[in-house]
Amino acid sequence: MKRSIFALCLTATLAQLASGYVLEGQKWFSSPVFIQMNLSATTYRLQGRAPNFPLEDGSPSWESVYSSGALIWNQYLAQFSFFTFQGNNGAGGATNDGVNEVFFDSSFGGQQLDANTLAITSYSYDPSSGAMNEADTVFNSNVTWNSYRGPLASNAVDFRRVAMHEMGHILGLDHPDTNGQTVDAIMNSQIGDRDTLSGDDIAGAQSLYSGALISPSGHFFGPGSDDILWRNTQTGGLFMWSVQGGTLIGSFLGNVPMVWKLAGTGDFNGDGYSDILWEDTQSYELVIWVMRGTSIVQTYVLPYELPVVAIRSFFNNGRSDILLRDYTNGQLYMLVNQGGGNFVEEPVGPPVSLGWAVIGAADVYGDGGSELFWSNGPSGQIVVWRLNGTTVVQAQLIGSLPAFWNITGFGDFNGDGKDDILLRNNQSGQIVAWIMSGLAITSEWFPGAPPLGWQITGISDIDGDGRKDVLLMYQPTGELYLWSGEPTYFSQTPIGTIGTNWAVEPSLP
């Protein structure tokens, strides 16, 4: 079964902010998804519309632009990544040939593209399971293309924002604006001034593939308040916020290519200071930066080829272990930290259907143990595994989340030593904190329902009082709010602004 998506029209608009995303109903059950880029091979079809290189944003090729958009999507997803590679198919591509291809042409599948159609993505899937098996994108060769940031120009269409929209279709997202939603999103059917992903775009993709929640913060200067890492999604720049002596200090740590996702933080050498784990989103190679403050004191390279789903000291010995998942069979593996940069791979539990996603690890009993939370997307069911090292000692279904509700993170918000659960409604924006004692909800906090333009970007103890706080960012402007955990509620305080290209790393589901 195949469905073609007419993705974008050339009419320039600016949608109003509200909330929402729309799913097509299909998704990929394996990762990475390989995309063959036959863009340079088909530029002859652009004729007099071909720009000079480098493009306006400095990109040396169409392939570099497409890949940069793919890497932005990859940063936000735990269970999916695009793997883009150069192709040389001068014919462009074809449907139902088992190859995912992108290329320039003025028609697709015998259908001529009209002047208002910028691109079409066609995909095929198994109707019995909803599993995607192929996707192809054609970019209209009759359009004048370039690549630039900022407002939409009248003389050329920005290739990257259109490519990112089409990648959203490949992921399984539909147009919110043609489905009754009024949102500011890259996935709207009409192109506008938005040139990167919105909170709604990210929420939609993460509802399918979960977010990159591993560890929301770290102690890079030792015990005390949490330090926050920010990543510039345009340049790859890494920036640290830390509170030292009551003063907020900002430190630039350098630029890291966007192919590397900041997979999480943990204490990998057991010295009480946080370290950084990087994951290559194409090869899944892992690199650990052993940190002392802002300095890299040692580097470990771990040549494992599976994506990271959790980081935690599962043996409660002060050294962080790494949990991986094989998305071909659903099996979990733990890289058990032996110290000194040595890790031993061991299986964890039985293979689990790919309809179930790991959404995080926490200690809701406050006993130093680890509970692994699973979510089933179609049913909303939540299952918790209690772990003792690599052994699953208990598996318990704790209920089902209503439609549009997702767990967005874990943290001890009331200071009782037990992790609590933060949830959000991805339609209304409502945020709820479940205050936990084991798997029992002892109380609920209802701090508000900010529009989805306000993203939950971090859960960290910023003020060092032993209670986790929630950091929210208004994506269109970079305005920041801190919801500070108190014994029985969140107190809310504006704390300034940051550039809109910056995102807290790791991001939350």
C-alpha positions as CSV (number, residue, x, y, z in Angstrom):
1,M,0.0,0.0,0.0
2,K,1.4,3.4,-0.9
3,R,0.3,6.9,-0.1
4,S,1.7,10.2,-1.7
5,I,1.9,13.3,0.4
6,F,1.7,16.8,-1.3
7,A,3.8,18.4,1.3
8,L,4.2,22.2,0.8
9,C,2.6,25.0,-1.2
10,L,4.6,28.0,-2.2
11,T,2.2,30.5,-0.5
12,A,4.1,32.2,2.4
13,T,2.2,32.4,5.7
14,L,2.8,32.9,9.4
15,A,0.6,30.7,11.5
16,Q,-0.5,31.7,15.0
17,L,0.8,29.9,18.0
18,A,-1.3,27.3,19.7
19,S,-0.7,23.6,20.1
20,G,-0.9,20.3,18.2
21,Y,0.5,17.9,15.8
22,V,-1.0,15.2,13.5
23,L,0.2,11.7,12.9
24,E,-0.2,9.8,9.6
25,G,-0.6,6.5,11.4
26,Q,2.5,4.8,10.2
27,K,6.1,4.6,11.6
28,W,9.4,2.9,11.2
29,F,10.2,-0.1,13.4
30,S,13.9,-0.2,12.5
31,S,16.7,2.3,12.8
32,P,18.6,3.9,11.2
33,V,16.6,4.7,8.1
34,F,19.0,5.0,5.1
35,I,18.4,7.9,2.7
36,Q,20.2,7.9,-0.7
37,M,20.6,11.5,-1.8
38,N,20.6,11.8,-5.6
39,L,20.4,15.6,-5.4
40,S,23.7,16.6,-7.1
41,A,23.1,13.8,-9.7
42,T,19.8,15.4,-10.7
43,T,20.7,19.1,-10.5
44,Y,20.8,19.2,-14.3
45,R,17.0,19.3,-14.1
46,L,17.2,22.7,-12.4
47,Q,18.3,24.2,-15.6
48,G,18.6,28.0,-15.2
49,R,17.4,27.8,-11.6
50,A,20.6,26.3,-10.2
51,P,22.3,28.7,-7.8
52,N,26.0,29.1,-7.4
53,F,27.9,27.2,-4.6
54,P,28.4,27.8,-1.8
55,L,24.8,28.5,-1.1
56,E,23.7,31.5,0.9
57,D,24.2,29.7,4.3
58,G,27.7,28.5,3.2
59,S,26.6,25.0,2.3
60,P,28.9,23.4,-0.4
61,S,26.2,21.0,-1.8
62,W,22.5,20.1,-1.7
63,E,23.5,16.9,0.1
64,S,25.1,18.9,2.9
65,V,21.9,20.9,3.4
66,Y,19.7,17.8,3.4
67,S,22.0,16.0,5.9
68,S,22.1,19.0,8.2
69,G,18.3,18.9,8.4
70,A,18.4,15.2,9.1
71,L,20.9,15.7,11.9
72,I,18.6,18.3,13.6
73,W,15.7,15.7,13.6
74,N,18.1,13.1,15.0
75,Q,19.1,15.2,18.0
76,Y,15.6,15.0,19.4
77,L,14.8,11.3,18.9
78,A,15.9,8.3,21.0
79,Q,14.6,5.4,18.9
80,F,15.2,6.7,15.3
81,S,17.8,8.3,13.2
82,F,18.3,9.2,9.6
83,F,21.5,8.0,7.9
84,T,22.1,10.0,4.7
85,F,24.6,9.1,2.0
86,Q,25.6,10.4,-1.4
87,G,24.0,8.7,-4.4
88,N,24.7,9.0,-8.1
89,N,21.4,7.9,-9.7
90,G,20.9,10.5,-12.4
91,A,17.3,9.2,-13.0
92,G,16.5,10.2,-9.4
93,G,14.6,7.4,-7.9
94,A,11.6,5.1,-8.1
95,T,8.9,3.8,-5.7
96,N,8.8,0.2,-4.5
97,D,12.4,-0.5,-5.3
98,G,13.5,-0.9,-1.7
99,V,15.6,2.2,-1.7
100,N,14.7,5.5,0.1
101,E,15.8,8.3,-2.3
102,V,15.6,12.1,-2.6
103,F,16.1,14.0,-5.8
104,F,15.0,16.8,-8.1
105,D,12.4,16.4,-10.8
106,S,9.3,18.1,-12.2
107,S,7.2,15.0,-12.0
108,F,6.9,11.9,-9.9
109,G,5.2,8.5,-10.6
110,G,3.9,10.0,-13.9
111,Q,2.3,12.9,-12.0
112,Q,3.4,16.4,-13.1
113,L,4.2,18.8,-10.2
114,D,2.3,22.1,-10.4
115,A,3.9,25.5,-9.7
116,N,2.7,25.6,-6.1
117,T,4.0,22.2,-5.1
118,L,7.5,22.4,-3.7
119,A,8.0,18.7,-2.9
120,I,6.2,15.4,-2.6
121,T,7.0,12.5,-0.3
122,S,5.6,9.1,-1.2
123,Y,5.9,6.2,1.2
124,S,4.8,2.5,1.4
125,Y,4.0,0.6,4.5
126,D,2.5,-2.7,5.7
127,P,-1.2,-2.0,6.4
128,S,-1.5,-4.8,8.9
129,S,1.2,-3.4,11.2
130,G,1.6,0.2,10.1
131,A,5.4,-0.4,9.6
132,M,7.0,1.9,7.0
133,N,9.2,0.1,4.5
134,E,10.1,2.8,1.9
135,A,9.9,6.6,1.5
136,D,11.0,8.7,-1.5
137,T,11.0,12.5,-1.9
138,V,11.1,14.6,-5.0
139,F,11.9,18.3,-4.9
140,N,10.3,20.3,-7.7
141,S,13.0,21.1,-10.2
142,N,10.9,24.1,-11.5
143,V,11.4,25.9,-8.2
144,T,14.2,28.3,-7.6
145,W,16.1,26.8,-4.6
146,N,18.7,28.1,-2.2
147,S,19.5,27.5,1.5
148,Y,19.3,30.3,4.0
149,R,18.0,31.1,7.5
150,G,15.4,33.7,8.5
151,P,12.4,35.1,6.8
152,L,11.3,33.5,3.5
153,A,12.8,35.3,0.5
154,S,10.9,36.2,-2.6
155,N,13.6,35.2,-5.1
156,A,14.3,31.6,-3.8
157,V,12.8,28.9,-1.6
158,D,14.9,27.7,1.4
159,F,15.7,24.0,0.6
160,R,16.5,23.1,4.2
161,R,13.2,24.0,5.7
162,V,11.3,22.2,2.9
163,A,13.6,19.1,3.4
164,M,13.0,19.1,7.1
165,H,9.2,19.2,6.4
166,E,9.5,16.2,4.1
167,M,11.6,14.3,6.6
168,G,8.7,14.9,9.0
169,H,6.5,13.0,6.5
170,I,9.0,10.3,6.3
171,L,8.9,10.0,10.2
172,G,5.1,9.7,10.0
173,L,3.8,13.3,10.6
174,D,1.0,15.0,8.8
175,H,0.0,18.7,8.3
176,P,-1.5,20.2,11.5
177,D,-2.9,23.2,9.7
178,T,-5.0,21.1,7.3
179,N,-6.3,19.0,10.2
180,G,-7.9,21.7,12.3
181,Q,-4.8,22.8,14.2
182,T,-3.6,26.4,14.3
183,V,0.1,26.2,15.1
184,D,3.5,27.6,14.2
185,A,5.2,24.4,12.8
186,I,7.6,23.3,10.1
187,M,5.0,20.6,9.3
188,N,2.3,23.1,8.2
189,S,1.3,22.6,4.6
190,Q,2.3,26.1,3.7
191,I,5.8,27.4,3.9
192,G,6.5,30.4,6.1
193,D,9.2,32.2,8.0
194,R,9.8,29.3,10.4
195,D,13.2,27.7,9.4
196,T,13.6,25.1,12.1
197,L,11.6,22.7,14.2
198,S,8.9,23.9,16.6
199,G,7.8,22.4,19.9
200,D,4.8,20.9,18.1
201,D,7.0,19.3,15.4
202,I,9.3,17.8,18.1
203,A,6.4,16.6,20.3
204,G,4.9,14.8,17.3
205,A,8.0,13.0,16.3
206,Q,8.8,12.1,19.9
207,S,5.3,10.7,20.4
208,L,6.3,8.1,17.7
209,Y,10.0,7.5,18.6
210,S,10.4,8.9,22.1
211,G,12.8,11.7,23.0
212,A,16.4,11.7,23.9
213,L,15.9,11.7,27.7
214,I,18.8,10.1,29.3
215,S,20.1,12.5,32.0
216,P,18.7,16.0,32.2
217,S,21.7,17.6,33.9
218,G,25.0,17.0,35.6
219,H,27.4,17.9,38.4
220,F,30.5,18.9,36.4
221,F,31.9,20.8,39.4
222,G,31.0,18.2,42.0
223,P,28.1,18.2,44.5
224,G,25.8,21.1,44.6
225,S,23.4,22.6,42.1
226,D,23.0,20.9,38.7
227,D,24.8,22.3,35.7
228,I,23.0,22.6,32.4
229,L,24.3,21.9,28.9
230,W,23.0,23.8,26.0
231,R,23.5,22.8,22.3
232,N,23.3,25.2,19.3
233,T,21.3,23.2,16.7
234,Q,22.8,25.3,13.9
235,T,26.5,25.2,14.7
236,G,26.8,22.2,17.1
237,G,28.2,24.6,19.8
238,L,28.2,23.3,23.4
239,F,27.6,25.7,26.3
240,M,27.4,25.1,30.0
241,W,25.5,26.9,32.7
242,S,26.7,26.4,36.2
243,V,25.9,28.1,39.5
244,Q,29.2,28.8,41.4
245,G,29.2,30.8,44.6
246,G,25.6,31.8,44.0
247,T,26.5,33.3,40.5
248,L,25.4,31.8,37.2
249,I,28.5,31.2,35.1
250,G,28.3,30.5,31.3
251,S,31.1,28.5,29.6
252,F,31.6,27.7,25.9
253,L,33.0,24.2,25.5
254,G,33.5,24.2,21.7
255,N,31.7,23.1,18.6
256,V,30.9,19.4,18.0
257,P,29.6,18.3,14.6
258,M,25.8,17.7,14.6
259,V,26.2,14.1,13.6
260,W,27.2,13.6,17.2
261,K,24.2,13.6,19.6
262,L,24.7,14.4,23.3
263,A,23.2,11.1,24.5
264,G,23.5,11.9,28.2
265,T,25.5,12.6,31.2
266,G,26.8,10.3,33.9
267,D,29.7,9.6,36.2
268,F,31.6,7.1,34.2
269,N,34.8,7.0,36.3
270,G,33.2,7.2,39.7
271,D,34.9,10.4,40.9
272,G,31.7,12.3,41.8
273,Y,31.9,14.6,38.7
274,S,29.6,14.3,35.7
275,D,30.9,13.3,32.3
276,I,29.4,13.5,28.8
277,L,28.4,10.6,26.5
278,W,28.3,11.3,22.8
279,E,26.5,9.1,20.2
280,D,27.2,9.1,16.5
281,T,23.7,9.2,15.1
282,Q,24.8,7.3,12.0
283,S,27.3,4.6,13.2
284,Y,26.1,4.6,16.9
285,E,29.7,4.7,18.0
286,L,29.9,6.1,21.5
287,V,32.5,8.5,22.9
288,I,32.8,9.5,26.6
289,W,34.3,12.7,27.7
290,V,35.6,12.3,31.2
291,M,35.1,15.9,32.6
292,R,36.4,17.9,35.5
293,G,34.4,21.1,35.3
294,T,34.7,22.4,31.8
295,S,37.9,20.5,31.0
296,I,38.1,17.1,29.2
297,V,40.6,15.0,31.2
298,Q,40.2,11.7,29.3
299,T,38.3,10.2,26.4
300,Y,36.9,6.7,26.1
301,V,35.8,5.3,22.7
302,L,33.2,2.5,22.8
303,P,32.6,0.9,19.3
304,Y,29.1,-0.4,20.0
305,E,26.6,-0.1,17.2
306,L,23.3,0.2,19.1
307,P,21.4,3.4,20.2
308,V,21.5,4.5,23.8
309,V,18.2,4.4,25.8
310,A,19.2,5.1,29.4
311,I,22.3,6.0,31.5
312,R,22.3,5.2,35.2
313,S,24.3,3.5,37.9
314,F,22.2,0.3,37.7
315,F,24.4,-1.4,40.2
316,N,24.3,1.6,42.5
317,N,28.1,1.6,42.8
318,G,28.8,5.3,41.8
319,R,29.7,4.4,38.2
320,S,27.2,5.0,35.4
321,D,26.3,2.1,33.1
322,I,24.8,2.5,29.6
323,L,21.6,0.8,28.4
324,L,21.3,0.1,24.7
325,R,18.5,-1.3,22.5
326,D,18.7,-3.5,19.4
327,Y,15.8,-2.2,17.2
328,T,15.9,-5.3,15.0
329,N,14.7,-7.6,17.7
330,G,13.8,-5.4,20.7
331,Q,16.5,-6.8,23.0
332,L,18.1,-4.5,25.7
333,Y,21.8,-4.7,26.4
334,M,23.7,-3.0,29.3
335,L,27.3,-1.8,29.0
336,V,28.2,-2.7,32.6
337,N,30.9,-0.2,33.8
338,Q,33.9,-2.1,35.2
339,G,35.9,1.1,35.8
340,G,38.9,2.5,33.9
341,G,36.9,2.8,30.7
342,N,36.2,-0.9,30.6
343,F,32.6,-2.0,29.8
344,V,31.1,-5.5,29.5
345,E,28.0,-6.0,27.4
346,E,25.2,-8.1,29.0
347,P,21.6,-8.7,27.9
348,V,18.8,-7.3,30.1
349,G,15.5,-9.1,30.2
350,P,13.7,-10.8,27.2
351,P,13.3,-9.1,23.8
352,V,10.3,-6.6,23.9
353,S,8.0,-5.8,21.0
354,L,9.1,-2.7,19.1
355,G,5.6,-1.3,19.9
356,W,7.0,-0.7,23.4
357,A,9.5,2.1,24.0
358,V,11.9,2.8,26.9
359,I,10.9,6.2,28.2
360,G,13.4,6.5,31.1
361,A,14.9,5.1,34.3
362,A,14.3,6.4,37.8
363,D,14.3,5.6,41.5
364,V,10.7,6.0,42.6
365,Y,11.3,4.0,45.8
366,G,14.2,6.1,46.9
367,D,16.3,3.0,47.8
368,G,19.1,3.5,45.3
369,G,17.5,1.0,42.9
370,S,16.4,1.5,39.3
371,E,13.0,1.3,37.7
372,L,12.8,1.2,33.9
373,F,9.7,2.7,32.4
374,W,8.2,1.3,29.2
375,S,5.4,2.9,27.2
376,N,3.2,1.3,24.5
377,G,2.3,4.1,22.0
378,P,-1.0,2.6,20.6
379,S,-2.5,1.6,23.9
380,G,-0.9,4.2,26.3
381,Q,0.0,1.3,28.7
382,I,2.9,1.9,31.1
383,V,5.0,-1.1,32.3
384,V,7.7,-0.8,34.9
385,W,10.7,-3.2,35.2
386,R,12.4,-3.2,38.6
387,L,16.1,-3.9,38.0
388,N,18.8,-5.4,40.1
389,G,21.8,-4.7,37.9
390,T,21.0,-6.5,34.7
391,T,18.3,-8.7,36.2
392,V,14.6,-7.9,35.9
393,V,13.2,-8.8,39.4
394,Q,9.7,-7.5,38.7
395,A,7.6,-6.4,35.7
396,Q,4.4,-4.6,36.5
397,L,1.7,-2.9,34.4
398,I,0.8,0.3,36.3
399,G,-2.0,1.6,34.0
400,S,-2.6,3.4,30.8
401,L,-2.2,7.1,29.9
402,P,-5.1,8.8,28.2
403,A,-4.7,10.0,24.7
404,F,-2.3,12.9,24.2
405,W,-0.6,12.4,27.5
406,N,3.1,11.5,27.7
407,I,5.7,11.1,30.4
408,T,8.2,13.9,29.9
409,G,10.7,13.2,32.6
410,F,11.6,12.1,36.1
411,G,13.0,14.0,39.2
412,D,12.5,14.4,42.9
413,F,10.4,17.5,42.9
414,N,9.4,17.6,46.6
415,G,12.7,16.6,48.2
416,D,11.7,13.3,49.8
417,G,14.4,11.3,48.1
418,K,12.1,9.5,45.7
419,D,11.9,10.3,42.0
420,D,8.6,11.8,40.8
421,I,7.0,11.7,37.3
422,L,6.3,14.8,35.0
423,L,3.7,14.4,32.4
424,R,2.3,16.7,29.7
425,N,-0.7,16.7,27.4
426,N,0.5,17.3,23.9
427,Q,-2.8,18.8,22.8
428,S,-3.8,21.1,25.6
429,G,-0.3,21.8,27.0
430,Q,-1.4,20.8,30.5
431,I,1.5,19.8,32.8
432,V,1.1,17.5,35.8
433,A,3.6,16.1,38.3
434,W,2.9,12.8,40.0
435,I,4.5,12.7,43.4
436,M,5.5,9.1,43.9
437,S,6.2,6.7,46.7
438,G,7.2,3.6,44.9
439,L,4.6,3.0,42.2
440,A,1.9,4.7,44.2
441,I,0.9,8.3,43.3
442,T,0.7,10.1,46.7
443,S,-0.4,13.5,45.2
444,E,-0.7,15.4,42.0
445,W,0.6,18.9,41.2
446,F,-1.2,20.9,38.5
447,P,1.2,23.9,37.8
448,G,-0.5,25.1,34.6
449,A,-1.1,24.5,30.8
450,P,1.3,26.7,28.9
451,P,0.9,26.6,25.1
452,L,3.1,24.1,23.4
453,G,5.3,26.9,22.1
454,W,6.6,26.6,25.7
455,Q,8.8,23.5,25.7
456,I,9.9,21.5,28.7
457,T,13.6,21.7,28.1
458,G,15.2,20.4,31.3
459,I,14.7,18.9,34.7
460,S,17.5,20.0,37.0
461,D,18.2,21.2,40.5
462,I,19.3,24.6,39.5
463,D,19.1,26.3,42.9
464,G,20.9,23.4,44.7
465,D,18.1,22.8,47.3
466,G,17.9,19.1,46.7
467,R,14.6,19.4,44.7
468,K,14.4,19.1,41.0
469,D,13.2,22.1,39.0
470,V,11.6,22.3,35.5
471,L,13.1,24.6,32.9
472,L,10.7,25.8,30.2
473,M,11.7,27.7,27.0
474,Y,9.4,29.7,24.7
475,Q,10.8,28.5,21.4
476,P,9.8,31.4,19.2
477,T,11.7,34.0,21.4
478,G,14.0,32.0,23.7
479,E,12.3,33.3,26.8
480,L,13.0,31.1,29.8
481,Y,10.9,30.2,32.9
482,L,12.0,28.1,35.9
483,W,9.4,26.1,37.8
484,S,11.2,25.4,41.1
485,G,10.2,22.3,43.0
486,E,8.9,23.1,46.5
487,P,7.6,20.7,49.2
488,T,4.0,20.8,47.8
489,Y,4.1,22.8,44.6
490,F,6.1,24.5,41.8
491,S,7.0,28.2,42.2
492,Q,7.4,30.0,38.9
493,T,10.0,32.6,38.0
494,P,11.1,34.1,34.7
495,I,14.9,33.9,34.3
496,G,15.7,35.6,31.0
497,T,16.2,34.6,27.4
498,I,18.6,32.6,25.3
499,G,19.0,32.4,21.5
500,T,16.3,30.4,19.8
501,N,18.9,28.1,18.1
502,W,19.9,26.8,21.6
503,A,18.3,23.7,23.2
504,V,19.0,22.0,26.5
505,E,20.8,18.8,26.0
506,P,19.9,16.0,26.3
507,S,16.3,16.9,25.2
508,L,13.3,15.5,26.8
509,P,10.6,13.2,25.3
